[in-house]
Amino acid sequence: MHVDHVGVATEDAADLGELYTALLGAPVAHEEVFDGLHTVFLDLGGDGYVELLEPVDEDTTVGRYLQRTGGGIHHVAFATDDIEAALETARDAGVDRIDEEPRAGAWGHDVAFLHPKDTGGALVEFVEH
């Protein structure tokens, strides 16, 4: 596995995207509205992505996260070639899974999240391309 992307929750993905593009030289690789979120992926030149997450509806997990904590790093995603095997490894390690089975994620990828109470306080996502 390797780090695929870091998800950053924000109230304004367009503004933050412009800032990150200027700071990192990271152009927009993909943008969509999905599952109540405006998502913008910034390409770090083959070293992964920064995913900006702006809720278009406050009644989403990211919307509630922003209400509780404000903007910032929301999750870390690890790319895997076999998401089922990654989930099985998490089960074997006793890690609580938010998603027991993979589900559709942004950009058409299969994703599954692990509960932060078992992963050192970090929300961990597995993503299979």
N, C-alpha and C positions, 0 to 999 in steps of 0.2 A: 504494500500500500504506500501511497504518498499523499501529501496534503493536496487536495483538489482546489479548495477555496476556503476563504474566511468570510462568513456572513456578517454584515454590519447593519444593524437596525438604525433607521434614520427617518426623520419626518419629511425629508426632501431628497429623494434619490438623484434628481437632476442636478441640484446644486452641489451635493457631495460628490457626485460623479465628475463634475467639472473640476472640483478641487483636486480629487485624486488623480485625474488625468494630468493636470498641471504638475502635481507633486511627483507622481510616479511614472509619467509618460505612458500610462496604461489606457489604451483606447477601449471604447465600448466594443465588446465582442458579441454580446447578445442582450436583448431587452424584451421583456414581455410582462403582461399582467396575468398573474396566475394565482389561483386560490386566495383571492382577496389581497394580493400583494403586487405592487409594481416592483419588479426585480430588474436590476441592471448588473451585468457581469462585465468587469473590467479585466482585460487580458494583461497578465504580468509577463508576457513574452516567453511562454513555454514553462514558466515556473508556477502555474496555477492562476487563480482568479481571485478578485475581491468581488463578492456579491453584495450589492446594496439592496436592502429590503425596506420598502416604504409601504405601509399598509394603506390600501384604498378604502378599507373598512376597519374601524377601530375594534370591532369584535373579531379579531384574529389573534393568534398567539403572539405575533409580532406587535400588533397594536396594544395588547395588554402588557407586553414586555416594555414597550416605550412608556406606557402610563406608569408602570412600577419603577423603572430604573432610568428612563431616558435613553438616548441613543448610545450606541457602542457596539462592541463585538457581541454578536448573538450566538454564533456557533462556529465550529471548525469541522470541515468536511474532509473525509478521507476517501480517495478513489479506490475502488476495488474492482477486480474482474469478476468476482463472484460474491454478490451481496448476500445470497443465502448462506454461504459458508461463513461470511463475516458475522452474520447474525447468530449462527450456530456457535461460533467461537465466543461471542458475547454471552450467550446462554450458558455455555460451559464454564465461563468465568464468573457466573453469578451476577452479571450486570443486568439491571432492569431495562427493558426495552420500551420505548414509547410506541414504536411500531413493531409488532410481532412478525409482520410480513412486510416485504417491500411495497411501496406505493409509488404512484406517479409523482414526480417532482418537476421542478422547473427545467426547461430546456429539453423536456422529454425523457429525462433520466429516471431510473428507478432509485429511490432513496429510502432510508430508514434511520430513525433517530434513537439514540441511547439516552437514558435518563441521567441528568447531571449529578444527581445524588450519588451515583455509583462511578462517576468518571471525574472525580476531583473538582466538581463544581462547573465543569465545562459541558455545554450541550454538544454532543458529538453526532455527526451525521455520516453515514456510509452512503456513497453515491456510486452507482454502476453506470458507466457510459455505454 
